[in-house]
């Protein structure tokens, strides 16, 4: 949700793909910006640092950067697939629009042994529901242009 929260900031509003095309279609499109990627990673770092402060986990900055980066990469991979399938930017691609970042963030968690397959399955379900709820809240607060 971080990219939606910083959408109106005027800085770094340039596409990650720099207009690159694959098979005649934009790789990512204008909605995936350097600003969203940067703030997504920074937010992951902040959340992990807060968790480290409360739990004493250690090396939270590394895990935070990895979680934020892989969550954003999951979202970008899903966008590439949408573009190649001809799904317009902003159109629903259920359930992947809601869980792409969970899949991405789970890669470093699984690699370092912090999540089991059962926990991953529960996370997919819970974060799907949470994503839909937060999109509604973001819409009504003016952070997002669509309810979900």
N, C-alpha and C positions, 0 to 999 in steps of 0.2 A: 504494500500500500504506500510505501514511501514515495515512489515516483509520482503518484497522484497528489500527494501532499505538497510537493515542491513544483508542481506543474506550472504555476503562475510566476515563478522566479525567472527573471529575464536572463540569467547567466547560463552559459553552456547549453543553450537550446539548439544544439546541432545533432543531426542523426548519427548514431553509432556506425551505421553502414556507409556513411558518406555518399549515398546514392548508388552504391554498387548493385548491379543486377545479376541475377542467376536465372538462366533459362527465360530471359526476357522480362522477368518480374523483379521488383525491388526485393532485396535480401531481407530487410527488416521493416523499412518504412520510416516515416517521419516521427512516429510516436515513441520510438525507442531512441532516447537521447543520451548524450554524454552526461547530462545533468542527472537523469534518472538512475543511470548506472552508478555514478559517483555517490549520490545520496543513498542509494540502496546498500552499497557496501559500507558507507559510513554509519548508517543506521544499524546494520548487523554488528559492527564494531562497538557501537554504544550499548546495544542490548547485551552483548556478550560481556562487556566490561561491567555493566550493572550486575549481571549474574555472578561474575567473578567476585565482585565486592561483597555480595551476600553469602556466597558459598565457599570462596577461597579456592576455586577450581584451578587457577593458574593458567598461564598462556592464553587467557581469554581473548586477547587482541588477535592472535593468529586464528583462533576458531571463529571469531566474529567476522574477520575479513573473509575467511573461506565460506562461511555460511551466507554472508551478503553477496559475495561474488557468484557463488554457485546458484543461489536463488535467482539472481539476475540472468545468469546464463541459461537456466531452465526456462525462464520467461522468453528469452531471445530465441532459443531453439524452437519453442512452440510458435513464435511469430514467423520464423522461417517456414515452418510447416504450413501455417495458415496462408502465407503469401503464395507458396507453391501450389496449394490446393485451390487458390482463387478466392479465399475468404477475405472479404474487405476488412481493412483496419477498423476496429471497434465492434465488429460483428461477433456474436457469441460462437465459441468453439467448445461446447460442453463436453466433458467436464474439465478439459485441459486449461482453459482460461483461469480456473479457480485453483488448480493444483500444480501447475507447471513449476512454480517456485518451490513448492514442497518437495517435489521430485528432485529438483536441482540441489536444494539445501541438504537433502538426505544423503547425497553422494559423499561429502566429507564426513558426515556423521557416521555413516556405515563404514567408511574406510578406517576411521579411528575407533570403531567398535562402540559408539555411543548410542546406537539405535538397533533394535532387532527388527526382523521382518514383521512381526506382529505389531510392534510399536509404529512402524512405518505405515502399516495398513490403517491403524487407528488415527494416525496423524492425517492421512489423506482424507478420511471421512470428517474428522473434526475441523480441519482447516478449510475444507470445502464449505461447510456450514458457516464457519466464522467469516470466511471471505465474502460470502453472499450477504451476511448481516452487516459487515463493515462497509461494503459497497453501498448499501442502502443508507447507512449513517453518513458516509462521505458525500453521497448525493444530496441529502437533506441539509448538510452543513455547507454545501457549496464547494467542496474539494474535488468532486468528480462530476462528470457530465452525464453519467448514466447510473441508473439505480443498481444495475449489476450487469 
